[in-house]
């Protein structure tokens, strides 16, 4: 008598590119003898927020790392391209799978897609289950006392902190995975077309190691060298004072439960010292995701509706935007940040606030334009974090910076890059300037500039905007918004 066919589950990878602490994988292995790992490249299903250029670079290498991890465990990652539902249905038919498991995403387009896939596969008789691999607290689990989503971070995090002890222990990676039938075809990763045709990505390759192993190295290095001084060093762009885990978290090469558990093991108390500051940063990620879940228009429209008709600049806007994008504004710490972004696909968080303030306040250009540029150039481009961050800077979002908060990039540079090391690294044409002038080269006397071989307007641009005058103009524009409220 023939043995019954093995129970088979499809494991649908998305932005959970790891084997450890992967609930969908764990449940699939517990319920079925055979598990088919698949990644489906379907960027149109994320429209209008398909992965940008830097994100596609990361995805290529992250998938390569995941495929190797799966191969090392005795299995094979099936790569496919096209609409998700037809691909999954073909796999169900080819393998006789009766289950399909995946880990949840929370962006509007992916949630709509997943709802459609779930209903269709269930109609086909397939058991579909989604799981939480990406958040400590899912967006619908925490509400204010009146049952509304939190719009201010501090009370949100005060609600979260006591619950950190309840976060489940990370799941271990399986030691081995079932063999995938050789009859199942898989695309070569190059067929997904993720890498740039014109190879501008060397700086990314020099900076990052995508994959779960790279994420673990980043975390261990941070715990050993950065966590203790995180409260102070995290604000200094010239030093490696932050974890730089954001792209690994975005792509799910490490999960927040793993990070929390590692920090707890390293220092015990999650609320004090560097650990407390670091956990608040992890909390901001959670806060942004719950905002996007409850306010799905956040990437395109201001959360505060009175900003819908803000008087953005129109005259000369294109030239100003291009100067900002290219790191040619003539404001050193802003230009340094924009050049770091272009070269490495990442920018220090303090500098992100400064470049966003200059764009939305001094240049008075729409925050959506900044968000789109970041979306294309950041390896950690995350729809919730990116949208929330830009709305915060513009003053239009939940828990936003007050409209009158306009960062002075010169003062900020003098405070957080006092020696000018960050500016000298990314704006080497200014390297010969003394510390007292590195953040305001236009204030240098012509004789000093001549002596140091620096020609403002030729080697380095003159400022595209007067900081004092543009601040006054921005305040006047925000006052119009305030009067309409």
C-alpha positions in Angstrom: 0.0 0.0 0.0 1.4 3.3 -1.1 2.3 5.9 1.5 0.3 9.1 1.5 2.1 12.1 0.0 4.0 14.3 2.5 2.1 17.2 3.9 3.5 20.3 2.2 3.5 23.9 3.1 4.6 26.9 1.0 6.7 29.4 2.9 6.3 32.8 1.3 9.3 35.0 2.1 8.9 38.8 1.7 10.7 41.2 4.0 11.7 38.5 6.5 14.9 37.3 4.9 16.1 35.1 7.8 15.7 31.6 9.3 16.0 32.5 13.0 13.0 33.9 14.8 10.8 33.4 11.7 7.4 32.4 13.0 6.0 31.5 9.6 8.9 29.0 9.0 8.6 27.5 12.5 4.8 26.9 12.1 5.3 25.5 8.6 7.9 23.0 9.8 5.8 22.0 12.8 2.7 21.3 10.7 4.2 19.8 7.5 6.8 17.3 6.5 7.9 19.4 3.5 8.3 23.2 3.2 8.8 25.0 -0.1 10.6 28.4 0.5 9.7 30.9 -2.2 10.4 34.6 -2.9 8.2 36.3 -5.5 9.5 39.5 -7.0 6.3 41.5 -7.6 7.2 45.2 -7.3 4.0 46.4 -9.1 2.1 45.0 -6.1 3.7 47.6 -3.9 2.9 50.6 -6.2 3.3 53.5 -5.9 6.1 52.6 -3.4 8.1 50.0 -5.3 11.6 49.5 -3.9 14.0 52.3 -5.0 17.4 51.9 -6.5 19.4 51.4 -3.3 16.7 49.1 -1.8 16.9 46.9 -4.9 20.6 46.6 -4.5 20.2 45.5 -1.0 17.4 43.1 -1.9 19.6 41.4 -4.5 22.4 40.7 -2.0 19.9 39.9 0.8 18.2 37.3 -1.3 21.6 35.8 -2.3 22.5 35.5 1.4 19.2 34.0 2.3 19.5 31.5 -0.6 22.9 30.4 0.7 21.5 30.1 4.3 18.7 27.9 3.0 21.1 25.8 0.9 23.4 25.3 3.9 20.3 23.9 5.8 19.7 21.4 3.0 16.9 23.1 1.0 16.6 25.5 -1.9 15.0 29.0 -2.3 12.6 29.2 -5.2 12.8 32.5 -6.9 10.0 33.7 -9.1 8.8 36.9 -10.8 5.3 38.1 -11.5 1.9 38.4 -9.8 2.0 36.7 -6.4 -1.3 34.9 -6.5 -0.8 33.0 -9.9 2.8 32.0 -8.7 1.5 30.7 -5.4 -1.3 28.8 -7.2 1.2 27.2 -9.6 3.3 26.1 -6.6 0.2 24.7 -4.9 -0.6 22.7 -8.0 2.9 21.5 -8.6 3.6 20.4 -5.0 0.2 19.5 -3.7 0.7 22.0 -0.9 -2.2 22.3 1.5 -0.8 25.2 3.6 0.8 28.6 2.9 2.5 30.6 5.6 4.0 34.1 5.6 4.9 36.9 7.9 2.8 40.1 7.9 3.6 43.4 6.3 1.7 46.5 7.2 1.9 48.9 4.2 -1.5 49.7 2.6 -0.7 48.1 -0.8 0.8 44.9 0.6 -2.0 44.5 3.1 -4.5 44.8 0.3 -2.6 42.2 -1.8 -2.3 39.8 1.1 -6.0 40.0 1.8 -6.8 39.1 -1.8 -4.2 36.2 -1.8 -5.6 34.9 1.5 -9.2 34.8 0.3 -8.3 33.3 -3.1 -6.2 30.5 -1.7 -8.7 29.7 1.0 -11.3 29.4 -1.6 -9.0 26.9 -3.3 -8.9 24.9 -0.1 -5.4 26.0 1.1 -4.9 26.8 4.7 -3.4 30.3 4.9 -1.8 31.8 8.0 0.1 35.0 8.5 2.4 35.6 11.5 4.2 38.5 13.2 8.0 38.5 12.6 8.6 42.3 12.2 7.3 44.1 15.3 7.3 43.9 19.0 3.7 45.2 19.2 1.4 45.0 16.2 -0.4 48.2 15.2 -3.8 47.3 16.4 -2.8 46.0 19.9 -2.2 49.4 21.6 -4.8 52.2 21.8 -5.2 55.3 23.9 -7.7 55.4 26.8 -10.4 56.4 24.5 -9.7 53.7 22.0 -7.8 55.7 19.4 -4.4 55.2 17.9 -1.5 57.1 19.5 -0.4 60.2 17.7 2.3 61.3 20.2 5.3 59.1 20.8 6.0 59.6 24.5 2.7 58.3 25.8 2.9 55.5 23.2 6.3 54.4 24.5 5.3 54.7 28.1 2.6 52.2 27.3 5.1 49.9 25.6 7.9 49.9 28.1 6.2 47.8 30.8 5.2 45.3 28.1 8.8 44.7 26.9 9.1 41.9 29.5 6.1 40.1 27.8 7.7 40.0 24.3 8.2 36.4 23.3 11.6 34.8 23.3 13.1 34.7 19.8 12.7 31.4 18.0 15.8 29.4 17.1 16.8 28.8 13.5 16.1 25.2 12.3 19.2 23.0 12.1 18.0 21.5 8.8 15.2 22.1 6.2 13.4 19.5 4.1 14.7 18.9 0.6 12.8 20.8 -2.2 11.8 18.7 -5.2 14.3 19.1 -8.0 11.4 19.4 -10.5 10.6 22.9 -9.1 12.1 25.5 -11.3 13.7 28.7 -9.9 14.9 31.8 -11.6 18.6 32.8 -11.3 18.7 35.9 -9.1 20.1 38.1 -11.8 16.9 37.5 -13.7 15.1 39.7 -11.2 17.0 42.7 -12.5 17.7 44.2 -9.1 21.2 45.5 -9.7 21.8 48.9 -11.5 22.8 48.7 -15.1 25.2 51.6 -14.6 27.3 50.4 -11.6 27.1 53.3 -9.2 26.9 50.9 -6.2 30.5 50.5 -5.2 30.1 52.7 -2.1 27.2 50.5 -1.0 29.2 47.4 -1.4 32.1 48.9 0.6 29.8 49.9 3.4 27.3 47.0 3.9 27.1 43.2 4.3 23.4 42.3 3.5 22.1 39.1 5.0 21.4 37.6 8.4 25.1 37.1 9.1 25.8 40.7 8.4 23.0 41.7 10.7 24.4 39.6 13.5 27.8 41.1 13.1 26.4 44.6 13.2 24.4 43.8 16.4 27.4 42.2 18.1 29.7 45.0 17.3 27.2 47.5 18.6 26.7 45.7 21.8 30.4 45.4 22.4 31.5 48.8 21.3 28.5 51.2 21.0 25.7 50.4 23.5 27.4 51.8 26.6 28.0 55.2 25.1 25.0 55.3 22.9 23.2 58.1 24.8 26.0 60.5 23.9 27.7 59.2 20.8 24.5 58.6 18.8 24.3 62.3 18.0 27.8 62.5 16.5 27.8 61.8 12.7 31.6 61.6 12.5 31.8 58.5 14.8 30.2 55.1 14.6 27.9 55.7 17.5 24.7 54.1 16.2 23.8 50.5 15.5 23.2 50.9 11.8 20.8 48.0 12.0 18.0 49.9 10.2 18.4 48.2 6.8 18.7 44.8 8.3 15.6 45.4 10.3 13.7 46.7 7.3 14.5 43.6 5.2 13.9 41.3 8.1 17.4 39.9 8.3 17.1 40.4 12.0 13.9 40.9 14.0 13.2 43.3 16.8 12.7 40.4 19.2 16.2 39.3 18.5 17.5 42.8 19.1 15.6 43.2 22.3 16.8 39.9 23.7 20.4 40.6 22.8 20.3 44.1 24.5 18.6 42.5 27.6 21.3 39.9 27.7 24.0 42.5 27.4 22.9 44.9 30.1 19.8 43.6 31.8 17.9 46.9 32.2 16.1 48.0 29.0 15.0 51.4 30.3 18.3 53.0 31.6 21.4 54.4 30.0 22.4 53.6 26.5 20.0 50.7 26.3 17.0 52.9 27.2 17.9 55.4 24.5 18.4 52.6 22.0 15.1 50.9 22.8 13.3 54.3 22.3 14.7 54.3 18.7 13.3 50.8 18.2 10.1 52.1 19.7 10.0 55.0 17.1 10.0 52.4 14.4 7.0 50.7 16.0 5.3 54.0 16.5 5.7 54.9 12.8 4.3 51.5 11.7 1.2 51.9 13.8 0.7 55.4 12.4 0.9 54.1 8.8 -1.5 51.2 9.7 -4.1 53.6 11.0 -3.4 56.5 8.6 -2.6 54.8 5.3 -2.5 58.2 3.4 0.5 59.3 5.5 3.1 58.8 2.7 1.3 61.3 0.5 -0.8 63.6 2.5 -0.1 65.6 5.7 -1.6 64.1 8.8 -2.5 67.6 10.0 -5.0 68.7 7.3 -4.3 72.4 7.7 -1.0 71.8 6.0 -2.7 70.6 2.8 -2.4 74.1 1.2 0.9 75.1 2.7 2.5 77.8 0.5 5.5 75.9 -0.9 8.0 77.7 -3.0 7.5 77.6 -6.8 10.1 80.1 -8.2 13.4 78.4 -8.7 12.2 75.2 -7.0 13.7 72.7 -9.5 17.2 74.2 -9.2 17.0 74.3 -5.4 15.9 70.7 -5.3 18.7 69.5 -7.5 21.3 71.4 -5.5 19.9 69.7 -2.3 19.9 66.3 -3.9 23.5 66.6 -5.2 24.9 68.0 -1.9 25.6 71.3 -3.5 23.6 73.7 -1.3 26.7 75.5 0.1 25.7 74.5 3.6 28.5 72.1 4.6 26.8 69.7 7.1 23.8 69.4 4.8 26.0 68.7 1.7 28.0 66.2 3.7 24.8 64.3 4.6 23.5 64.2 1.1 26.9 63.0 -0.2 27.0 60.3 2.5 23.6 59.2 1.4 24.5 59.0 -2.3 27.7 57.1 -1.6 26.6 54.7 1.2 22.8 54.5 0.9 22.5 55.7 4.5 22.7 58.9 6.5 23.2 59.6 10.2 19.8 60.4 11.9 20.8 63.8 13.3 21.9 64.8 9.8 18.6 63.4 8.3 16.8 66.0 10.5 19.1 68.8 9.4 18.8 68.1 5.6 15.0 67.7 6.0 14.7 70.9 7.9 16.7 72.8 5.3 14.5 71.4 2.5 11.1 72.0 4.1 11.8 75.2 6.0 14.6 77.2 4.5 14.1 76.1 0.9 10.4 75.7 1.5 10.1 72.7 -0.8 7.4 70.0 -0.2 8.4 67.2 2.2 7.0 64.7 -0.3 9.9 65.5 -2.7 12.4 64.8 0.1 10.6 61.6 1.0 10.8 60.4 -2.6 14.5 61.1 -2.9 15.2 59.3 0.3 13.0 56.4 -0.9 15.2 56.0 -3.9 18.6 56.4 -2.3 18.3 54.8 1.2 19.1 51.1 1.7 16.8 51.3 4.8 13.9 53.0 2.9 10.9 52.1 5.0 7.5 53.5 4.1 6.4 54.1 7.7 9.7 55.5 9.0 10.4 57.6 6.0 6.9 59.2 5.8 6.7 59.8 9.5 10.2 61.3 9.6 9.5 63.7 6.8 6.2 64.8 8.2 7.8 65.3 11.6 10.4 67.6 10.0 7.8 69.5 8.1 5.6 70.0 11.1 2.6 68.4 9.5 2.7 64.9 11.1 1.8 63.2 14.3 4.1 64.3 17.2 5.6 66.7 14.7 8.4 69.2 15.4 6.8 72.6 16.2 6.4 74.7 13.1 8.8 77.3 14.6 11.6 74.7 15.0 13.9 75.4 12.2 17.3 73.9 12.7 20.3 76.2 12.2 22.7 73.9 10.3 25.7 76.0 11.3 24.9 75.8 15.0 24.0 72.1 14.7 27.3 71.4 12.9 29.3 73.3 15.5 27.5 71.3 18.3 27.5 67.8 16.8 30.6 68.0 14.5 32.7 70.4 16.5 36.0 69.3 14.9 34.5 69.2 11.4 35.5 65.6 10.8 32.2 64.7 9.2 32.2 67.6 6.9 35.9 67.1 5.9 35.2 63.5 5.1 32.3 64.2 2.7 33.2 67.7 1.5 37.0 67.3 1.1 37.2 70.6 -0.8 36.7 72.3 2.6 39.2 70.2 4.5 41.8 72.9 4.8 39.4 75.2 6.7 39.9 75.7 10.5 37.3 74.3 12.9 35.8 77.7 13.5 34.9 78.2 9.8 34.3 74.6 8.6 30.5 74.9 9.1 30.3 78.5 7.6 33.0 78.8 4.9 31.3 81.9 3.5 32.3 83.8 6.7 36.0 83.2 6.0 38.1 86.2 4.9 39.2 86.1 1.2 42.8 86.1 2.2 42.4 83.0 4.3 40.5 81.2 1.5 43.2 82.2 -0.9 45.9 80.9 1.5 44.1 77.6 1.9 43.4 77.2 -1.8 39.7 77.3 -1.5 37.5 79.2 -3.9 33.9 79.6 -2.8 31.7 79.6 -5.9 34.1 77.4 -7.8 35.4 74.6 -5.7 32.5 74.7 -3.3 29.1 76.5 -4.0 28.0 79.7 -2.4 24.9 79.0 -0.2 21.8 78.7 -2.3 19.8 80.4 0.4 20.3 82.9 3.2 19.7 81.1 6.4 18.4 84.1 8.4 16.1 85.4 5.6 14.8 82.0 4.7 14.0 81.3 8.3 11.9 84.4 8.5 10.1 83.6 5.3 9.4 80.1 6.6 8.0 81.4 9.8 5.7 83.8 7.9 4.4 80.9 5.7 3.8 78.8 8.8 2.0 81.7 10.4 -0.5 81.6 7.5 -1.2 78.0 8.2 -1.6 78.7 11.9 -4.2 81.4 11.1 -6.2 79.0 9.0 -6.4 76.5 11.7 
